[in-house]
Structures are given as structure tokens and as C-alpha cells.
Amino acid sequence: DHPLALTAAMMLVVFLAGMVLDFIPIVLIFTPVFLPIVEQALRDPLTGLHNRRYLMERLKKETLRNDRKAGSFALAILDVDYFKSINDRFGHEAGDFALCQIAQAVQSSIREYDICGRWGGEEFLILLPDTELASAVQVAERIRQEIAQLHLGFLDSSALPHTTVSIGLSMHVPGEMYSATL
């Protein structure tokens, strides 16, 4: 009931509000700086696809999500056949170009909520949520055909060899560790 007690409480509220308001502009200033850094940490710099770190986190989350709802998901791992020969014969720049073209072909062949990333070297991992084996086989075949139709030319003068891929499929079994699905 004392007027000074109310004033002290009001002063504390004003002080704390001032601290929060002072902090907000700093957050607004640094958010545009940090978001691209976080995004870069989760993307492959060559292809622009997600990287292995991002894929592992999503795989863990998808495993937990599917175990809760007793659902299923498929994984496809894609390996570019004879990729070393492209690098050896045409150089690493041509190999990088081929990887980017393959990445685009894969990305255009999957659903919006499927996740594709560069697993390493010339390997790509594709996470197919809520997908049964028969549908996963169809997706893998569509990707294989899309890549087979690529006409990879590099530096105008030389055509890269016909590109083929090998694709392995795995189905998540509810209750198993994500590493077993891999």
C-alpha cells in the first residue's frame, strides 16, 4: 500500500523493459548475419543440396517421428557410376559440373517434402518420408531415368560420357536405430 513500494516495482519493470528493448535491435541486426551462416553450415557448397550433417539430423528426427506413429520411410542412396573416370579424363571442374547437373536432376525428380542431400563425394542420400517400398522403387527408377537422359557437355568442346547411377533402397523398420536403416 505504500506509494514508494509501487514506484520501486514500476522502476524495476521500466528498467527490465528497457533492457529487453535494448536487446531486440541487436537480435534484429544479427539475425540476418547469422541465418546465412547457419544455412551454409547445412548445405553442400558445390551442389546447393543439404549436406551430410543436415541429413543425419533429419534422419534421426524422421526415425523418432515414424516410431511414434508406427509409420515407414525409405532411404535411397545414389552413387554415380565410374565418377572417378570423369575426374581423371576431363578434370575436377568437369566432375563438379556433372555433380551439379545430377543434383538438379535428382531434386527435380522428388516430391517437395522429400529430402535430398550430398552424402559424400559422388553419393547422394534421399529421404522419402511416408513412403512404402513400391513407391520408393518408382522414385528411384524415375531418378535413374532422369539422370540417364542428361546430356552433359562441358566447356563447349567435349561431351562427358553417358552418366549412369546405382541406387540402393532401404526401408525403416519401426523400432530400429536409424543407423540400421542406413
Secondary structure as GFF3:
##gff-version 3
##sequence-region A 1 182
A	DSSP	alpha_helix	3	41	.	.	.	ID=ss1
A	DSSP	alpha_helix	52	69	.	.	.	ID=ss2
A	DSSP	beta_strand	73	80	.	.	.	ID=ss3
A	DSSP	alpha_helix	83	90	.	.	.	ID=ss4
A	DSSP	alpha_helix	92	109	.	.	.	ID=ss5
A	DSSP	beta_strand	115	120	.	.	.	ID=ss6
A	DSSP	beta_strand	123	129	.	.	.	ID=ss7
A	DSSP	alpha_helix	133	148	.	.	.	ID=ss8
A	DSSP	beta_strand	153	154	.	.	.	ID=ss9
A	DSSP	beta_strand	158	159	.	.	.	ID=ss10
A	DSSP	beta_strand	165	171	.	.	.	ID=ss11
A	DSSP	alpha_helix	178	181	.	.	.	ID=ss12
###
